[in-house]
């Protein structure tokens, strides 16, 4: 398998085939808790993406110098240190968003997807593939966060991209899009049951797409070859 094919497989694995949220069902606590709006989902998604990619890179760099006896504690310390750096940066530059996300920023340390990729992939592969794996897994998780956050904000408040200035600065204050005038709101969508329902529909949609793709692949593999058939006769003809 070529190097390009390897990176293509890594990308497909992180974004779709083995998506942390939709397939592995990891990180569901923050996924269900803070995706009431797009800005919350994007803030947590970017923080998780940075920690996941950085931890994969560092673990790959030190993989040959860490014994099996202290491997997992060392990985946890690396993830905790990176999470602390992200937390301090958010407190310095996006303090309001940091206070909204609250405990879920330091809880990135306990996200099983991060430790799982460090142990299953980064500890066994070179730096560049490990960085690509962390990036794709982080993007796959962030895209699910954004999808859930978008649906919940749109159904719950009738808006999209509200309060984006909390993350992107004053230039994004006017990004709010309100497609429905006088929308009364749908309270269930912004409550925890709404998060469960939306996430369940996303998982069902992915499973449906995968099943459809498998049926098409099976149909292509069993499709008869068109054209004339040739009969070969062996032996003597009397």
TAHUKA-V277842 format. One record per residue. RES is the residue in one letter. PSI is psi as a letter, one per 40 degrees, with the letter a starting at -180 (none if undefined). Layout:
{{RES,PSI} {RES,PSI}}
This chain:
{{X,h} {X,i} {X,d} {X,d} {X,d} {X,d} {X,d} {X,d} {X,d} {X,d} {X,d} {X,d} {X,d} {X,d} {X,d} {X,c} {X,d} {X,f} {X,h} {X,d} {X,d} {X,d} {X,d} {X,e} {X,f} {X,i} {X,f} {X,d} {X,d} {X,d} {X,d} {X,d} {X,d} {X,e} {X,f} {X,e} {X,i} {X,d} {X,d} {X,d} {X,d} {X,d} {X,d} {X,d} {X,d} {X,d} {X,d} {X,d} {X,d} {X,d} {X,d} {X,d} {X,d} {X,d} {X,d} {X,d} {X,d} {X,d} {X,d} {X,d} {X,d} {X,e} {X,d} {X,e} {X,e} {X,h} {X,i} {X,d} {X,d} {X,e} {X,d} {X,d} {X,d} {X,d} {X,d} {X,d} {X,d} {X,d} {X,d} {X,d} {X,d} {X,d} {X,d} {X,d} {X,d} {X,d} {X,d} {X,d} {X,d} {X,d} {X,d} {X,d} {X,d} {X,f} {X,d} {X,d} {X,d} {X,d} {X,d} {X,d} {X,d} {X,b} {X,e} {X,e} {X,d} {X,d} {X,e} {X,d} {X,d} {X,e} {X,h} {X,d} {X,d} {X,d} {X,d} {X,d} {X,d} {X,d} {X,d} {X,d} {X,d} {X,d} {X,e} {X,e} {X,i} {X,i} {X,d} {X,d} {X,d} {X,d} {X,d} {X,d} {X,d} {X,d} {X,d} {X,d} {X,d} {X,d} {X,d} {X,d} {X,d} {X,d} {X,d} {X,d} {X,d} {X,d} {X,d} {X,d} {X,d} {X,d} {X,d} {X,d} {X,d} {X,d} {X,d} {X,d} {X,e} {X,f} {X,i} {X,i} {X,f} {X,i} {X,f} {X,e} {X,e} {X,d} {X,d} {X,e} {X,i} {X,d} {X,d} {X,e} {X,d} {X,e} {X,e} {X,h} {X,h} {X,g} {X,d} {X,h} {X,i} {X,f} {X,h} {X,e} {X,i} {X,g} {X,d} {X,d} {X,d} {X,e} {X,i} {X,d} {X,d} {X,d} {X,d} {X,d} {X,d} {X,d} {X,d} {X,d} {X,d} {X,d} {X,d} {X,d} {X,d} {X,d} {X,d} {X,d} {X,d} {X,d} {X,d} {X,d} {X,d} {X,d} {X,d} {X,d} {X,d} {X,d} {X,d} {X,d} {X,d} {X,e} {X,h} {X,i} {X,h} {X,i} {X,i} {X,i} {X,i} {X,h} {X,h} {X,h} {X,h} {X,i} {X,a} {X,i} {X,h} {X,none}}
